Amino acid sequence: MGVANILVIEDDPYISDLIGLYLKREGFQYTAASDGEDGIGRFLSEPPDLVVLDLMLPGFDGWTVCKRIRAERSTPIVILTGKGESYDILRGFELGADDYLVKPFDPKELMARIKAVLRRTKPGFLREPVRLPNLVIDLDRYIVQCGDTELTLPPKEMELLHALASMPNRVQTREQLLDRVWGFDFEGDPRTVDVHIKRIREKIGSSEHYSIETIRGVGYKFEVGGA
């Protein structure tokens, strides 16, 4: 198991930064390149686990980059481009792309497609369950094993619990948790976190091994082993 490293080859800095924010929120590592030549260089110097590739790049265009990557490795490629004609899409798949998404795009859909490609091509990069005495949090299956009881939590409760438990004994602010679980563009009430924490506590309780602690005026901490 491990954390997948994503190479984003995109010349629009706004789009590149947006993708980077969502990748970090999903727990991925990433590097970015702003043109085709830089993208090929980064790919060769530190091969990633997946490439998000724009087609309309300065210097070497995306088609050239795609061919070069395929000549070197079978690294998964998700094409993200404004070229939405059927012949462009077909050409992308013929050159070896694993998926093709047309701009404008929903970043959450891009994350879902990246995860789907990684599950298909690199199953070892599924997120490892958090395992504690009497508690297992399996985000990929959306299941919590609490003692002898198997719980199925709603998605946001599950993601919030995993976000807390995957960083044990570390204080996380409400804003950080909102960013990780709901996305940096969430415009709702930060107290949404409090409501979900209350529901999670009611379902999993606490024990001598773990508890969700409130850090007054700041946020929350998933405390493990009485630390």
Steps between C-alpha positions, in 0.01 A plus 500: 500500500613856442403853402471553127704779344321690222672705231280786373608639161288812449598848379212690663625583853146540637396156381828345614463649849135393518589141413783512753267614779260213435783246468641605838156482657467144374836406650702485177848637446544699181742693286411747226648590163389798290609383153563181307877503520499555876236229536709244314805598704320458830347172384841357410682629809240383752240269340157563655220254561255688275512798263227763455574641156373807316524478120542868410843565647780737397801329349428129469123462479308241699490252214880499486526468878253211500698316231826555689356372827361193328837433337660493846245349739143380546430776754126582508404821319185706555463759223338825612441737210274743321510277193163328520441384142445127458807459278718665767363267766554196276852614421573540870395144575685369195819661632455314828307734730315323780230765531398825329324795665391815315527854643320669664506224759392423854812447717312241705429302184869518409592362845248219456645413161858505634401263781318272257804479272731432795267231634505336157870533428669526840282336766780529756428873522160465657496683830603275784243455777566665835536215751469545875402262779123447461481744209574464127416782256497381139435802280520310171214272605329769711483265797585551867562189710428602858569203725280220367264743328534605137373852436423666170529874548375764255781615267580831670504346848725225371739741330512727805573209733776378268646852471524522879620146569761501223677782687485373861580729793516805273268796538311591183300820470146504371627682192759229431238227536257686277774534241592130512145361505270757338750677276663841519209654308243398764287804589287353778518544877828380660284357781406230251809324636359511855174339390680217323739447794200466734348232276831313470546497879150363545578214263854396590519620860843507663725261687828485686664467158350800318277806532407808301600797712365853463769767506295797611509794261716309252371167375543131573758232568474124460682386811658157498650309792430774750765728346 
